[in-house]
Amino acid sequence: IPQAFRAASRSIRPLPVAAAPRFLTPMQVRLLSDDTRTAIDKAVASSPVVLFMKGTPEKPQCGFSRASIQILSVQGVDPEKFTAFNVLEDSDLRSGIKEYSEWPTIPQLYVDKEFIGGCDILMTMHQDGTLRNLFEEKGVLVPPEGEISSESPK
């Protein structure tokens, strides 16, 4: 995926100020190129649980990314159903994902192609139990010992 972001068009067209999300200044707003949007669509669809983060799960490069990985681990997300993308490897991905989700910060979590939120949202959902419910509903947790996954192997 990173190569797709590097190959993405560099053309920038400003959005009309009225259409701009409230958290971005007019200088920060641009339309995603079709190539970048397609690459992010593919990344979001690459696994049931997708995290766009700074660094890697093994070596997070910011405290919020580290906390997000810890939450996913404590929740018991199945590593086979999880993919992380390091936004520090690609500037188009780093800026593009913020525009794609209309969310100003990284990390960003997607479950079943649906944007869930950043670290603050994950922390709240973790604490109130809604994150566990979501993961159970989507079937992305490691099965308990002795249970066989209902999904066929890929």
N, C-alpha and C positions, 0 to 999 in steps of 0.2 A: 504493500500500500504506500509506503513512503515515496517510492519512485513516481507513483501516480500523482502525488502532491507536488513533487518537484517539477513534473511535466505540465502542471496546471497552468492555464493562461495567467498572465500577469496583468491583464487589462483591468483597470479600475474605473467603475462608473459610480458616481455618488448617488445615493438615494435621495428623493425629495425629503426635506427635513420632517414633514408631517408623517411620513411613513417610517421614520427612524425609530428603533426601540429607544425608550426613555433613558437607558443607562449609557448609551454611547453618544459622544459628541459628533457633530456633523463631519469633523475631520476623520473620525474613526470608522464611519459607516461606508461600506461598499457592498456591491452585490457579489455574491459568490459566483465564480465562473462555473460553467456547466461541468467542466472537468473536475473541479474541486468538489462540487456538490455530489457528483457521481461517485467520486472516490470516498467521500464521507458516508454516503448511502451504503456503499459496499462494506466499509469498516463497521458501521452500526449493525449491519445484517450478518457480520462474520461469525458471531456467537450469540447465544441467548443473553449473556451478560457481557457488556463491553464498557471498559473504563478508559477514558482519555485522561492521561495523567502526565505529570512531570516526572520523568525517570521511568524505571521499570518496577514491577512488583518486587523483584529481588533487591533493587536499589532505588527507592523513591528519592526524588531530588527536592522535595518540599514536604513540610509537615502535614499539609492537607492531603497530599497524595498518600503519604505514609498512613495517616489516620483512615483514609478510605479503604486502603488495602487491608488494614487491620480489621475494619468493620466487616468486610467481605469474608475474611478468614474466620472471624469469630462466629459469623452467621452460618458458616459451613457451605459456602458456594463451591460447587463442584469445579475443580480446575479444568476439567474437560469441557465445561460449558462457559468458560470465561476467557476473554481476550483483553489485553491492555495495549494501548497505543501511546507511545512516548511522544508528546507534542514538542519536546525539546529537539527532536531530530528533524523537524520540518516546520519552517515558519508558516507555510501555507496552511498546514494542518492546525497549527497553534492559533492563528487568527481565524481560520475558516470555521473551526468547531464552535467558536464563540458566536459567530454569525448564524451558523446552522441551527443552533439551539436557542439563540437569542438569550444566552446566559453569559454573563461577563467573566466568570472565573473558571479555573481548571483546578481540580479534576471535575469531570462530568461523567455521570453514570447513565447508561442505557440498559433497559431490560426489555427483551422481546421487541427491539427497535423503538421503544418508547423512552423519551428523555425523562429521567427521574429527578435529577438535580445534582448539586455539588455536595461538597463535604458537609456543610451545615445541614442540608436537607437529610443526607444519609445519617448523620448523627441523631437528629430528631427522630427519624423513622426507626432507627436502631433502638433508641431508648423507649419509644412508645409501642414497639412491637409490630408496627405496620410493615417494616422492611422484611421481617421474618415471614409475615403473612404473604407478602408479595412473592418472595422467593419460593415459598411452599406452593403457592398457587401456580407459579410458572414452572415448577418442577426442576429447579436449578440447584438444589442442595444435594450434597453427597448423601446417597441412600444410607440409612442406618445399617449397622453390621447385620449380615445375614439376609438382607433384602436384595432382590435383583431389580435393577433398573427396568422400568417398563418400556424404555426405548430400545430399539435395535441398535447394534453398534454401527458406527459410520463406516 
